[in-house]
Amino acid sequence: MAAFLKEYYTTESMEAELTDPNTATYFFKNEEGEVVGFLKLSWKDAQTEPDYPNAMELQRIYLRVKYQGHHPWRQIMDFAMQEAKKSGVPRVWLGVREHNYPAQKIYGCYGFKRVSQHTFMVGDDPQTDFILMKDMTEED
């Protein structure tokens, strides 16, 4: 994991992400002003998979551990769905670890369905993400 983080989360790569016009990163705070999580949205060539050029990717949805499974998750997902509607994309997709059952359940409640999977390496360890898709043209 350390090698993966060192390779993919350099100062240069993070600066490039934050200045890319096809990405947006949002931080969410609680009532006390504490950051509880963040969300990264990506469009066009900023997406991590080339298979969905007209879609929007929910690329990072992270919550601090003490808030996982609580209200901020809903706030972040509701915000992401509002942004997708505003942008007019026909589909939204994300990758979720194959064994992250709680997250898969939440995404299912938002209408995401498994359409594919991909495997990537974290050091010498192969990791599988399920690709989940939501059709934004369907009525809620």
C-alpha positions as CSV (number, residue, x, y, z in Angstrom):
1,M,0.0,0.0,0.0
2,A,2.8,2.4,0.8
3,A,4.4,2.0,-2.6
4,F,0.9,2.5,-4.2
5,L,0.4,5.7,-2.3
6,K,3.9,7.0,-3.0
7,E,3.4,6.4,-6.7
8,Y,-0.2,7.7,-7.2
9,Y,-0.5,10.4,-4.5
10,T,2.5,12.6,-5.2
11,T,2.3,16.4,-4.8
12,E,2.5,16.7,-8.6
13,S,-0.3,14.2,-9.3
14,M,-2.5,15.8,-6.7
15,E,-1.8,19.3,-8.0
16,A,-2.7,18.1,-11.5
17,E,-6.0,16.6,-10.3
18,L,-7.0,19.7,-8.4
19,T,-6.3,22.0,-11.4
20,D,-7.9,19.7,-14.1
21,P,-11.0,21.4,-15.5
22,N,-12.7,18.0,-15.8
23,T,-12.6,17.2,-12.1
24,A,-14.2,18.7,-9.0
25,T,-13.4,17.9,-5.4
26,Y,-15.8,18.8,-2.6
27,F,-15.2,18.7,1.1
28,F,-18.0,18.2,3.5
29,K,-18.1,19.5,7.1
30,N,-20.3,18.8,10.1
31,E,-22.1,21.5,12.1
32,E,-18.9,22.0,14.2
33,G,-16.9,22.8,11.0
34,E,-15.0,19.5,11.1
35,V,-14.3,17.9,7.7
36,V,-16.1,14.6,7.7
37,G,-15.4,13.5,4.1
38,F,-14.8,14.4,0.5
39,L,-16.0,13.6,-3.0
40,K,-14.2,13.8,-6.3
41,L,-16.2,13.9,-9.5
42,S,-14.6,13.4,-12.9
43,W,-15.7,13.9,-16.5
44,K,-14.4,13.2,-20.0
45,D,-10.7,12.2,-20.1
46,A,-10.2,12.7,-16.3
47,Q,-12.2,9.5,-15.7
48,T,-10.2,6.5,-14.6
49,E,-11.9,4.3,-17.3
50,P,-12.1,5.3,-21.0
51,D,-15.3,3.2,-21.5
52,Y,-17.8,5.8,-20.4
53,P,-16.8,9.1,-22.1
54,N,-20.3,10.7,-21.8
55,A,-20.7,9.7,-18.1
56,M,-19.5,11.2,-14.8
57,E,-17.4,9.2,-12.5
58,L,-17.8,9.4,-8.7
59,Q,-14.1,8.8,-8.3
60,R,-13.5,9.2,-4.6
61,I,-16.0,9.1,-1.9
62,Y,-14.3,9.1,1.4
63,L,-15.6,9.5,5.0
64,R,-13.6,9.7,8.2
65,V,-13.9,6.3,9.9
66,K,-16.0,7.6,12.8
67,Y,-18.7,8.9,10.3
68,Q,-18.9,5.8,8.1
69,G,-22.4,4.4,8.1
70,H,-23.9,7.7,9.3
71,H,-25.7,10.8,7.9
72,P,-22.7,12.4,6.0
73,W,-22.7,9.4,3.6
74,R,-26.2,10.4,2.5
75,Q,-25.3,14.1,2.3
76,I,-22.4,13.3,0.0
77,M,-24.3,10.9,-2.2
78,D,-27.3,13.3,-2.5
79,F,-24.9,16.1,-3.5
80,A,-23.2,13.9,-6.1
81,M,-26.6,12.9,-7.7
82,Q,-27.6,16.6,-7.8
83,E,-24.3,17.5,-9.5
84,A,-24.9,14.7,-12.0
85,K,-28.4,16.0,-12.8
86,K,-27.1,19.6,-13.2
87,S,-24.4,18.4,-15.6
88,G,-26.9,16.5,-17.7
89,V,-24.8,13.4,-18.0
90,P,-26.8,10.3,-19.0
91,R,-24.9,8.0,-16.7
92,V,-22.9,8.0,-13.5
93,W,-20.5,5.3,-12.5
94,L,-18.0,4.4,-9.8
95,G,-15.7,1.6,-8.8
96,V,-16.1,-0.1,-5.4
97,R,-14.0,-2.8,-3.9
98,E,-15.4,-6.3,-4.4
99,H,-15.6,-7.0,-0.6
100,N,-16.9,-3.6,0.4
101,Y,-20.5,-4.9,1.0
102,P,-21.8,-1.9,3.0
103,A,-20.8,0.6,0.3
104,Q,-22.3,-1.7,-2.4
105,K,-25.6,-1.8,-0.5
106,I,-25.7,2.0,-0.2
107,Y,-24.9,2.4,-3.9
108,G,-27.7,-0.1,-4.7
109,C,-30.1,2.1,-2.8
110,Y,-29.2,4.9,-5.1
111,G,-29.9,2.9,-8.2
112,F,-26.4,1.8,-9.1
113,K,-26.1,-1.6,-10.8
114,R,-23.0,-3.7,-11.4
115,V,-22.0,-3.6,-15.1
116,S,-18.3,-4.7,-15.0
117,Q,-15.2,-5.1,-13.0
118,H,-11.5,-4.3,-13.2
119,T,-8.4,-5.5,-11.5
120,F,-5.5,-3.2,-10.6
121,M,-2.4,-3.7,-8.6
122,V,-1.6,-2.2,-5.2
123,G,2.0,-3.1,-5.0
124,D,2.1,-6.9,-5.6
125,D,-1.5,-7.3,-4.5
126,P,-4.2,-7.6,-7.2
127,Q,-7.4,-5.7,-6.2
128,T,-10.8,-6.0,-7.9
129,D,-13.2,-3.2,-8.1
130,F,-16.8,-3.7,-9.3
131,I,-17.9,-1.0,-11.8
132,L,-21.4,0.2,-10.8
133,M,-23.5,2.4,-13.1
134,K,-26.6,4.5,-12.6
135,D,-28.8,5.6,-15.5
136,M,-29.6,9.2,-14.9
137,T,-32.3,9.2,-17.6
138,E,-34.6,6.9,-15.6
139,E,-37.0,8.5,-13.2
140,D,-36.2,8.1,-9.5
